[in-house]
Amino acid sequence: MSKDAKERSRAEKLYGDVSSHIMDADTTPVLDRLVESSDEYLDLDRDEASDELKVHMGFLQLDRGEEKDFLNTVVAGLRDTDREGWKSKAMLELNRTYGTQASAKLQEAEEVLDLNPGLKKFLHTHNLGHHPKIIDLLVRKAPGINRRRNKKG
């Protein structure tokens, strides 16, 4: 087996079908912001933390654009100290987009998030769980994650 094939196999196990771009994702801005945001992260193992972020992105099956949006949203969310209106803004956007289906869509996203305790913990630990862009991403990705899960199950 060639080195590229071994790397591809390892990446598929870690990051899923979108491994080639997820594996190469630049997580440095997120990791830098984590270290800047709390003394707790001064001794952050960057390789481990980067792999964790990439596993979350693989779980969500992010394409290249979504990957960049996700990483930028996390960095912006970590910088934003005014988080008061996030939940209401997110709900307003969900209601505007999905109407009477908004609650069901949010419930499906929450159930999918329960499938990935690491991602759920990451969002909770960094107070990003109510960020409107994160909620929108989870709502959009939940049906596909459920389809993949049901195919495997």
NUBA-688371 format. One record per atom (N, C-alpha, C): residue number from 1; x, y, z. Coordinates in steps of 0.02 Angstrom, whole numbers, plus 50000, padded with zeros to 5 digits. Example, Ala and Ser with C-alpha at 12.3 -4.5 7.8 and 13.67 -1.06 7.14 Angstrom:
! NUBA-688371
[site 1 [50660 49716 50390]]
[site 1 [50615 49775 50390]]
[site 1 [50660 49835 50390]]
[site 2 [50642 49888 50354]]
[site 2 [50684 49947 50357]]
[site 2 [50645 50002 50394]]
***
This chain:
! NUBA-688371
[site 1 [50043 49941 50000]]
[site 1 [50000 50000 50000]]
[site 1 [50045 50062 50000]]
[site 2 [50031 50109 49957]]
[site 2 [50072 50170 49951]]
[site 2 [50059 50215 50011]]
[site 3 [50105 50262 50021]]
[site 3 [50098 50311 50075]]
[site 3 [50033 50351 50067]]
[site 4 [50018 50372 50005]]
[site 4 [49956 50409 49993]]
[site 4 [49894 50368 50010]]
[site 5 [49895 50304 49992]]
[site 5 [49839 50260 50007]]
[site 5 [49830 50251 50082]]
[site 6 [49887 50244 50119]]
[site 6 [49884 50238 50192]]
[site 6 [49855 50301 50223]]
[site 7 [49879 50359 50200]]
[site 7 [49853 50422 50225]]
[site 7 [49779 50430 50210]]
[site 8 [49759 50412 50150]]
[site 8 [49688 50416 50130]]
[site 8 [49645 50371 50174]]
[site 9 [49669 50310 50187]]
[site 9 [49633 50263 50229]]
[site 9 [49625 50290 50300]]
[site 10 [49679 50316 50328]]
[site 10 [49677 50345 50396]]
[site 10 [49628 50404 50397]]
[site 11 [49633 50447 50347]]
[site 11 [49590 50506 50344]]
[site 11 [49517 50487 50338]]
[site 12 [49502 50436 50297]]
[site 12 [49432 50414 50290]]
[site 12 [49404 50391 50356]]
[site 13 [49446 50355 50394]]
[site 13 [49424 50332 50460]]
[site 13 [49410 50391 50507]]
[site 14 [49453 50441 50504]]
[site 14 [49446 50498 50549]]
[site 14 [49392 50546 50527]]
[site 15 [49392 50563 50462]]
[site 15 [49352 50619 50440]]
[site 15 [49295 50601 50393]]
[site 16 [49289 50541 50372]]
[site 16 [49234 50521 50329]]
[site 16 [49249 50531 50256]]
[site 17 [49195 50533 50216]]
[site 17 [49201 50536 50143]]
[site 17 [49231 50600 50116]]
[site 18 [49230 50652 50154]]
[site 18 [49256 50716 50130]]
[site 18 [49327 50728 50155]]
[site 19 [49362 50674 50168]]
[site 19 [49426 50678 50203]]
[site 19 [49479 50720 50170]]
[site 20 [49484 50720 50104]]
[site 20 [49540 50755 50072]]
[site 20 [49542 50828 50091]]
[site 21 [49487 50863 50088]]
[site 21 [49489 50934 50106]]
[site 21 [49484 50945 50181]]
[site 22 [49448 50902 50216]]
[site 22 [49444 50908 50289]]
[site 22 [49513 50896 50319]]
[site 23 [49548 50846 50294]]
[site 23 [49614 50829 50320]]
[site 23 [49661 50889 50312]]
[site 24 [49653 50928 50259]]
[site 24 [49697 50984 50246]]
[site 24 [49672 51050 50273]]
[site 25 [49616 51050 50308]]
[site 25 [49586 51111 50334]]
[site 25 [49634 51148 50381]]
[site 26 [49636 51214 50375]]
[site 26 [49679 51255 50417]]
[site 26 [49641 51273 50481]]
[site 27 [49655 51237 50534]]
[site 27 [49622 51248 50598]]
[site 27 [49660 51297 50643]]
[site 28 [49716 51323 50618]]
[site 28 [49759 51367 50658]]
[site 28 [49722 51426 50688]]
[site 29 [49680 51463 50649]]
[site 29 [49646 51520 50680]]
[site 29 [49601 51501 50739]]
[site 30 [49568 51444 50735]]
[site 30 [49526 51421 50791]]
[site 30 [49570 51405 50851]]
[site 31 [49624 51369 50839]]
[site 31 [49668 51349 50894]]
[site 31 [49700 51410 50925]]
[site 32 [49721 51458 50884]]
[site 32 [49750 51520 50910]]
[site 32 [49699 51557 50954]]
[site 33 [49637 51560 50931]]
[site 33 [49585 51595 50968]]
[site 33 [49569 51559 51034]]
[site 34 [49571 51493 51034]]
[site 34 [49560 51457 51097]]
[site 34 [49613 51475 51148]]
[site 35 [49676 51476 51126]]
[site 35 [49731 51493 51171]]
[site 35 [49724 51565 51195]]
[site 36 [49704 51611 51150]]
[site 36 [49696 51681 51170]]
[site 36 [49637 51690 51218]]
[site 37 [49587 51648 51212]]
[site 37 [49525 51658 51250]]
[site 37 [49528 51634 51322]]
[site 38 [49575 51589 51337]]
[site 38 [49576 51561 51404]]
[site 38 [49645 51532 51421]]
[site 39 [49666 51547 51482]]
[site 39 [49729 51518 51506]]
[site 39 [49726 51442 51508]]
[site 40 [49666 51416 51513]]
[site 40 [49655 51344 51515]]
[site 40 [49683 51309 51453]]
[site 41 [49689 51346 51398]]
[site 41 [49712 51317 51335]]
[site 41 [49785 51333 51318]]
[site 42 [49821 51362 51365]]
[site 42 [49891 51380 51351]]
[site 42 [49933 51319 51332]]
[site 43 [49919 51263 51363]]
[site 43 [49957 51201 51349]]
[site 43 [49920 51156 51299]]
[site 44 [49879 51186 51257]]
[site 44 [49839 51149 51209]]
[site 44 [49883 51106 51163]]
[site 45 [49866 51043 51158]]
[site 45 [49899 50999 51109]]
[site 45 [49867 51014 51042]]
[site 46 [49901 51052 51001]]
[site 46 [49872 51077 50939]]
[site 46 [49854 51021 50890]]
[site 47 [49896 50970 50886]]
[site 47 [49880 50915 50839]]
[site 47 [49816 50879 50861]]
[site 48 [49811 50866 50925]]
[site 48 [49752 50832 50951]]
[site 48 [49689 50875 50943]]
[site 49 [49695 50939 50960]]
[site 49 [49638 50985 50954]]
[site 49 [49618 50994 50881]]
[site 50 [49667 50997 50836]]
[site 50 [49652 51003 50765]]
[site 50 [49617 50940 50740]]
[site 51 [49641 50882 50760]]
[site 51 [49608 50820 50740]]
[site 51 [49536 50817 50765]]
[site 52 [49526 50841 50827]]
[site 52 [49458 50842 50855]]
[site 52 [49412 50885 50813]]
[site 53 [49434 50945 50795]]
[site 53 [49394 50989 50752]]
[site 53 [49379 50956 50685]]
[site 54 [49429 50924 50657]]
[site 54 [49421 50892 50592]]
[site 54 [49373 50833 50596]]
[site 55 [49374 50797 50651]]
[site 55 [49326 50742 50661]]
[site 55 [49255 50771 50663]]
[site 56 [49246 50826 50698]]
[site 56 [49180 50858 50700]]
[site 56 [49157 50880 50630]]
[site 57 [49203 50909 50592]]
[site 57 [49186 50931 50524]]
[site 57 [49171 50870 50480]]
[site 58 [49207 50816 50490]]
[site 58 [49192 50754 50452]]
[site 58 [49124 50726 50470]]
[site 59 [49107 50727 50534]]
[site 59 [49041 50703 50556]]
[site 59 [48986 50744 50521]]
[site 60 [48997 50809 50517]]
[site 60 [48947 50853 50485]]
[site 60 [48949 50849 50409]]
[site 61 [49000 50814 50382]]
[site 61 [49009 50807 50310]]
[site 61 [49009 50875 50274]]
[site 62 [49052 50919 50299]]
[site 62 [49057 50986 50271]]
[site 62 [49094 50985 50205]]
[site 63 [49067 51022 50157]]
[site 63 [49104 51031 50094]]
[site 63 [49154 51088 50105]]
[site 64 [49194 51104 50054]]
[site 64 [49247 51154 50062]]
[site 64 [49221 51222 50087]]
[site 65 [49167 51245 50058]]
[site 65 [49139 51309 50079]]
[site 65 [49112 51307 50150]]
[site 66 [49077 51254 50166]]
[site 66 [49049 51246 50233]]
[site 66 [49105 51240 50285]]
[site 67 [49159 51206 50265]]
[site 67 [49216 51198 50310]]
[site 67 [49244 51266 50329]]
[site 68 [49255 51308 50279]]
[site 68 [49281 51376 50292]]
[site 68 [49232 51417 50333]]
[site 69 [49168 51413 50317]]
[site 69 [49117 51449 50355]]
[site 69 [49115 51426 50428]]
[site 70 [49119 51360 50438]]
[site 70 [49118 51333 50505]]
[site 70 [49177 51359 50546]]
[site 71 [49237 51354 50517]]
[site 71 [49297 51377 50553]]
[site 71 [49294 51452 50567]]
[site 72 [49272 51491 50517]]
[site 72 [49266 51563 50527]]
[site 72 [49213 51580 50580]]
[site 73 [49158 51543 50579]]
[site 73 [49105 51554 50629]]
[site 73 [49129 51538 50699]]
[site 74 [49166 51484 50706]]
[site 74 [49193 51467 50772]]
[site 74 [49240 51522 50796]]
[site 75 [49285 51545 50754]]
[site 75 [49331 51599 50774]]
[site 75 [49291 51662 50793]]
[site 76 [49244 51682 50750]]
[site 76 [49204 51741 50765]]
[site 76 [49163 51732 50829]]
[site 77 [49135 51672 50838]]
[site 77 [49096 51658 50898]]
[site 77 [49137 51661 50961]]
[site 78 [49199 51637 50957]]
[site 78 [49244 51640 51015]]
[site 78 [49263 51711 51032]]
[site 79 [49264 51754 50982]]
[site 79 [49282 51825 50993]]
[site 79 [49223 51866 51018]]
[site 80 [49162 51845 51000]]
[site 80 [49102 51884 51015]]
[site 80 [49085 51878 51090]]
[site 81 [49087 51933 51124]]
[site 81 [49070 51932 51195]]
[site 81 [48996 51946 51207]]
[site 82 [48961 51971 51157]]
[site 82 [48890 51986 51163]]
[site 82 [48849 51929 51133]]
[site 83 [48835 51880 51174]]
[site 83 [48801 51819 51151]]
[site 83 [48728 51818 51171]]
[site 84 [48705 51871 51201]]
[site 84 [48637 51875 51227]]
[site 84 [48584 51860 51174]]
[site 85 [48590 51888 51116]]
[site 85 [48538 51882 51066]]
[site 85 [48544 51823 51019]]
[site 86 [48595 51782 51028]]
[site 86 [48606 51727 50981]]
[site 86 [48546 51681 50975]]
[site 87 [48521 51657 51031]]
[site 87 [48467 51608 51029]]
[site 87 [48404 51637 50997]]
[site 88 [48385 51697 51015]]
[site 88 [48325 51727 50986]]
[site 88 [48335 51741 50912]]
[site 89 [48395 51763 50893]]
[site 89 [48408 51775 50822]]
[site 89 [48405 51710 50783]]
[site 90 [48433 51657 50811]]
[site 90 [48432 51591 50779]]
[site 90 [48360 51567 50770]]
[site 91 [48319 51576 50821]]
[site 91 [48249 51554 50817]]
[site 91 [48211 51595 50766]]
[site 92 [48224 51659 50764]]
[site 92 [48192 51702 50715]]
[site 92 [48209 51679 50644]]
[site 93 [48273 51664 50631]]
[site 93 [48294 51641 50565]]
[site 93 [48263 51573 50548]]
[site 94 [48260 51528 50598]]
[site 94 [48230 51462 50586]]
[site 94 [48156 51470 50569]]
[site 95 [48121 51511 50606]]
[site 95 [48050 51522 50593]]
[site 95 [48039 51554 50524]]
[site 96 [48082 51600 50506]]
[site 96 [48078 51633 50442]]
[site 96 [48090 51583 50385]]
[site 97 [48138 51539 50394]]
[site 97 [48157 51491 50342]]
[site 97 [48110 51431 50338]]
[site 98 [48091 51404 50396]]
[site 98 [48055 51340 50397]]
[site 98 [47982 51346 50419]]
[site 99 [47962 51405 50441]]
[site 99 [47892 51414 50461]]
[site 99 [47871 51366 50516]]
[site 100 [47816 51331 50504]]
[site 100 [47788 51286 50555]]
[site 100 [47833 51225 50567]]
[site 101 [47881 51213 50523]]
[site 101 [47926 51156 50531]]
[site 101 [47989 51173 50572]]
[site 102 [47995 51235 50593]]
[site 102 [48055 51258 50628]]
[site 102 [48070 51216 50691]]
[site 103 [48020 51204 50732]]
[site 103 [48031 51165 50794]]
[site 103 [48053 51095 50779]]
[site 104 [48022 51063 50729]]
[site 104 [48041 50995 50710]]
[site 104 [48112 50993 50683]]
[site 105 [48131 51043 50643]]
[site 105 [48199 51046 50616]]
[site 105 [48250 51055 50672]]
[site 106 [48234 51097 50721]]
[site 106 [48279 51108 50777]]
[site 106 [48285 51044 50819]]
[site 107 [48230 51010 50829]]
[site 107 [48231 50947 50867]]
[site 107 [48275 50895 50831]]
[site 108 [48268 50890 50766]]
[site 108 [48309 50843 50727]]
[site 108 [48383 50861 50734]]
[site 109 [48400 50925 50732]]
[site 109 [48469 50946 50740]]
[site 109 [48495 50929 50810]]
[site 110 [48454 50938 50861]]
[site 110 [48474 50921 50929]]
[site 110 [48485 50845 50936]]
[site 111 [48443 50805 50904]]
[site 111 [48451 50733 50906]]
[site 111 [48516 50711 50871]]
[site 112 [48531 50743 50816]]
[site 112 [48594 50727 50780]]
[site 112 [48654 50748 50822]]
[site 113 [48649 50805 50856]]
[site 113 [48703 50827 50898]]
[site 113 [48715 50778 50955]]
[site 114 [48661 50747 50979]]
[site 114 [48668 50696 51032]]
[site 114 [48708 50635 51008]]
[site 115 [48711 50624 50942]]
[site 115 [48749 50569 50914]]
[site 115 [48824 50581 50918]]
[site 116 [48844 50643 50928]]
[site 116 [48914 50661 50930]]
[site 116 [48928 50699 50995]]
[site 117 [48938 50663 51050]]
[site 117 [48950 50696 51114]]
[site 117 [49010 50743 51113]]
[site 118 [49061 50727 51073]]
[site 118 [49120 50770 51070]]
[site 118 [49103 50838 51040]]
[site 119 [49065 50839 50986]]
[site 119 [49045 50902 50955]]
[site 119 [48998 50940 51002]]
[site 120 [48953 50905 51033]]
[site 120 [48906 50936 51080]]
[site 120 [48944 50969 51137]]
[site 121 [48994 50933 51164]]
[site 121 [49034 50960 51219]]
[site 121 [49074 51020 51196]]
[site 122 [49103 51016 51136]]
[site 122 [49142 51072 51109]]
[site 122 [49099 51135 51104]]
[site 123 [49039 51128 51075]]
[site 123 [48995 51185 51068]]
[site 123 [48973 51213 51136]]
[site 124 [48959 51167 51183]]
[site 124 [48938 51188 51250]]
[site 124 [48995 51222 51287]]
[site 125 [49054 51191 51286]]
[site 125 [49112 51217 51322]]
[site 125 [49128 51288 51300]]
[site 126 [49122 51301 51236]]
[site 126 [49141 51366 51208]]
[site 126 [49081 51412 51196]]
[site 127 [49023 51393 51224]]
[site 127 [48962 51434 51220]]
[site 127 [48944 51451 51148]]
[site 128 [48951 51403 51103]]
[site 128 [48935 51414 51033]]
[site 128 [48870 51380 51012]]
[site 129 [48838 51344 51057]]
[site 129 [48779 51305 51040]]
[site 129 [48719 51344 51018]]
[site 130 [48716 51408 51034]]
[site 130 [48660 51450 51013]]
[site 130 [48678 51498 50957]]
[site 131 [48739 51492 50931]]
[site 131 [48760 51537 50877]]
[site 131 [48715 51525 50817]]
[site 132 [48685 51576 50788]]
[site 132 [48638 51567 50733]]
[site 132 [48667 51528 50673]]
[site 133 [48730 51541 50656]]
[site 133 [48759 51505 50599]]
[site 133 [48772 51432 50616]]
[site 134 [48789 51417 50678]]
[site 134 [48800 51347 50698]]
[site 134 [48733 51310 50697]]
[site 135 [48682 51342 50724]]
[site 135 [48615 51310 50724]]
[site 135 [48591 51299 50653]]
[site 136 [48600 51349 50610]]
[site 136 [48580 51341 50540]]
[site 136 [48617 51283 50507]]
[site 137 [48682 51278 50520]]
[site 137 [48721 51223 50491]]
[site 137 [48696 51156 50516]]
[site 138 [48685 51150 50581]]
[site 138 [48660 51087 50609]]
[site 138 [48592 51068 50580]]
[site 139 [48548 51117 50573]]
[site 139 [48482 51104 50546]]
[site 139 [48487 51080 50473]]
[site 140 [48531 51112 50435]]
[site 140 [48538 51092 50364]]
[site 140 [48571 51024 50357]]
[site 141 [48616 51007 50401]]
[site 141 [48654 50944 50396]]
[site 141 [48618 50885 50427]]
[site 142 [48573 50897 50473]]
[site 142 [48541 50842 50511]]
[site 142 [48507 50790 50466]]
[site 143 [48468 50810 50415]]
[site 143 [48435 50758 50375]]
[site 143 [48485 50710 50340]]
[site 144 [48540 50737 50315]]
[site 144 [48590 50695 50282]]
[site 144 [48625 50649 50331]]
[site 145 [48639 50674 50390]]
[site 145 [48671 50633 50441]]
[site 145 [48624 50576 50461]]
[site 146 [48560 50592 50469]]
[site 146 [48511 50540 50486]]
[site 146 [48505 50488 50430]]
[site 147 [48506 50510 50367]]
[site 147 [48502 50463 50311]]
[site 147 [48562 50415 50312]]
[site 148 [48622 50443 50322]]
[site 148 [48682 50401 50324]]
[site 148 [48678 50353 50382]]
[site 149 [48656 50377 50440]]
[site 149 [48652 50335 50499]]
[site 149 [48602 50278 50488]]
[site 150 [48545 50293 50457]]
[site 150 [48494 50242 50445]]
[site 150 [48517 50191 50394]]
[site 151 [48558 50210 50346]]
[site 151 [48586 50163 50298]]
[site 151 [48633 50114 50331]]
[site 152 [48672 50139 50379]]
[site 152 [48720 50097 50415]]
[site 152 [48685 50051 50464]]
[site 153 [48631 50077 50495]]
[site 153 [48596 50041 50547]]
[site 153 [48552 49989 50521]]
***
